[in-house]
Amino acid sequence: MVMKEKDKRPFHITTATHDSRTSKRMQDFSVREKRDKGLRPNAEPIWFTPDDEVLITKIIAKIVNEDNLKVLSYNICRDHIHLLLVCDEDEVNSIVGKIKSITAHEFNHQKRNSTDNRVKHNLPKNNALRPIIAGMVCDFEEAFKVELMNQTTQQH
């Protein structure tokens, strides 16, 4: 097995709730206007409650800690999440995919059976988030600590 040093860089990951944003592609193809044969043409965004924010943050914190991910900053803002993730570029898609899929699954399952950015979004304080976020973010030095990763060798 060949190992190489990870080329760690910060990636600003933003993910939004269903229907809370309208992309150019959605406009170009009249996605909302065609939804349900035109019966629901208006946006129907999902907004997190303070309890939702805590639940989602706990789920993400568990993934971050179990996978030893390097997160410099985290923020949850009613209809979207910001995550400053430090990793090799080759890891970004799988990490984000895992976070989104597990969070959606766990959140939906449990629902049915940083806070500085909160001011910008005119959101109330949510003190329950602070200890959860503190348990999942790391400092700059930890995020960029040298790590090795498996490197597959190509044979021709």
C-alpha positions as CSV (number, residue, x, y, z in Angstrom):
1,M,0.0,0.0,0.0
2,V,1.4,3.4,-1.0
3,M,0.8,6.4,1.3
4,K,0.9,10.0,0.4
5,E,0.6,13.2,2.4
6,K,-2.9,14.7,2.2
7,D,-3.1,18.1,0.4
8,K,-5.3,19.7,3.1
9,R,-7.2,22.8,2.2
10,P,-10.2,24.6,3.7
11,F,-13.5,24.2,1.8
12,H,-16.5,26.3,2.6
13,I,-19.5,23.9,2.4
14,T,-23.0,25.4,2.3
15,T,-26.1,23.3,2.1
16,A,-29.7,24.6,2.1
17,T,-33.0,23.1,3.0
18,H,-35.5,22.0,0.3
19,D,-37.0,24.9,-1.7
20,S,-35.3,27.7,0.2
21,R,-33.2,28.8,-2.8
22,T,-34.0,29.3,-6.5
23,S,-31.1,28.5,-8.8
24,K,-30.7,29.9,-12.3
25,R,-31.4,26.4,-13.7
26,M,-34.6,26.2,-11.8
27,Q,-35.7,29.6,-13.3
28,D,-34.6,28.6,-16.8
29,F,-36.6,25.4,-16.7
30,S,-39.6,26.8,-14.8
31,V,-39.2,24.0,-12.2
32,R,-41.5,25.4,-9.6
33,E,-44.2,26.4,-12.2
34,K,-44.2,22.8,-13.5
35,R,-44.3,21.2,-10.1
36,D,-47.4,19.1,-9.5
37,K,-48.7,20.2,-12.9
38,G,-48.7,23.8,-11.9
39,L,-50.6,23.4,-8.6
40,R,-47.7,24.5,-6.4
41,P,-45.7,27.2,-8.2
42,N,-44.5,29.1,-5.1
43,A,-41.5,28.2,-2.9
44,E,-42.3,26.1,0.1
45,P,-39.1,26.2,2.0
46,I,-38.4,24.2,5.1
47,W,-37.3,26.3,8.1
48,F,-35.5,24.9,11.0
49,T,-36.9,25.5,14.5
50,P,-34.4,26.0,17.4
51,D,-35.0,22.3,18.3
52,D,-34.3,21.3,14.7
53,E,-31.0,23.2,14.8
54,V,-29.9,21.4,17.9
55,L,-30.9,18.0,16.5
56,I,-29.1,18.6,13.2
57,T,-26.0,20.0,14.9
58,K,-25.9,16.9,17.2
59,I,-26.1,14.6,14.2
60,I,-23.3,16.5,12.3
61,A,-21.2,16.7,15.4
62,K,-21.4,12.9,15.8
63,I,-20.2,12.3,12.2
64,V,-17.4,14.9,12.6
65,N,-16.2,13.3,15.8
66,E,-16.6,9.6,14.7
67,D,-14.7,10.3,11.4
68,N,-12.2,12.6,13.0
69,L,-13.1,15.3,10.5
70,K,-11.4,18.7,10.7
71,V,-13.9,21.5,11.0
72,L,-12.7,25.1,11.6
73,S,-16.1,26.6,11.8
74,Y,-19.8,25.7,11.8
75,N,-23.0,27.7,11.6
76,I,-26.7,26.7,11.2
77,C,-29.1,29.4,10.0
78,R,-32.8,28.5,9.8
79,D,-32.6,27.2,6.2
80,H,-29.0,26.5,5.6
81,I,-25.7,25.3,7.1
82,H,-22.1,26.5,6.7
83,L,-19.2,24.2,7.4
84,L,-15.6,25.2,7.0
85,L,-14.1,21.7,6.4
86,V,-10.4,21.0,6.1
87,C,-9.5,18.0,4.0
88,D,-7.9,16.8,0.8
89,E,-9.9,17.8,-2.3
90,D,-10.5,14.1,-3.2
91,E,-12.3,13.6,0.1
92,V,-14.8,16.5,-0.1
93,N,-17.6,14.8,-2.1
94,S,-17.7,11.7,0.0
95,I,-17.5,13.7,3.3
96,V,-20.3,16.1,2.3
97,G,-22.4,13.2,0.8
98,K,-22.1,11.3,4.1
99,I,-23.0,14.3,6.2
100,K,-26.0,15.2,4.1
101,S,-27.3,11.6,3.8
102,I,-26.9,10.6,7.4
103,T,-28.2,14.0,8.6
104,A,-31.3,13.8,6.4
105,H,-32.0,10.2,7.4
106,E,-31.6,10.8,11.1
107,F,-33.4,14.1,11.2
108,N,-36.4,12.7,9.2
109,H,-36.4,9.6,11.4
110,Q,-36.4,11.5,14.7
111,K,-38.8,14.2,13.5
112,R,-41.4,11.6,12.4
113,N,-41.5,8.8,15.2
114,S,-21.8,29.2,15.8
115,T,-23.7,31.5,16.4
116,D,-22.1,34.8,15.2
117,N,-23.7,34.4,11.8
118,R,-27.1,34.1,13.6
119,V,-27.1,37.9,14.2
120,K,-26.6,38.5,10.5
121,H,-29.6,36.4,9.8
122,N,-31.6,38.0,12.6
123,L,-32.0,34.8,14.5
124,P,-32.5,34.4,18.2
125,K,-29.7,33.1,20.5
126,N,-29.7,29.4,20.8
127,N,-27.4,28.6,23.7
128,A,-28.0,24.9,23.3
129,L,-25.9,25.0,20.1
130,R,-22.7,26.3,21.8
131,P,-21.5,23.2,23.6
132,I,-22.3,21.0,20.6
133,I,-20.4,23.2,18.2
134,A,-17.5,23.5,20.6
135,G,-17.3,19.7,20.6
136,M,-16.9,19.4,16.9
137,V,-14.8,22.4,15.7
138,C,-11.0,22.4,15.9
139,D,-8.3,25.0,15.7
140,F,-6.3,25.9,12.7
141,E,-3.2,23.9,13.8
142,E,-5.3,20.7,14.3
143,A,-7.1,21.1,11.0
144,F,-3.9,21.3,9.0
145,K,-1.9,18.8,10.9
146,V,0.0,16.5,8.5
147,E,-1.9,13.2,7.8
148,L,-1.3,10.4,5.4
149,M,-3.9,8.8,3.2
150,N,-4.0,5.7,1.0
151,Q,-3.0,6.2,-2.5
152,T,-4.1,3.7,-5.1
153,T,-1.6,2.8,-7.7
154,Q,-2.7,2.6,-11.3
155,Q,-1.4,-0.3,-13.4
156,H,-1.4,-0.2,-17.1
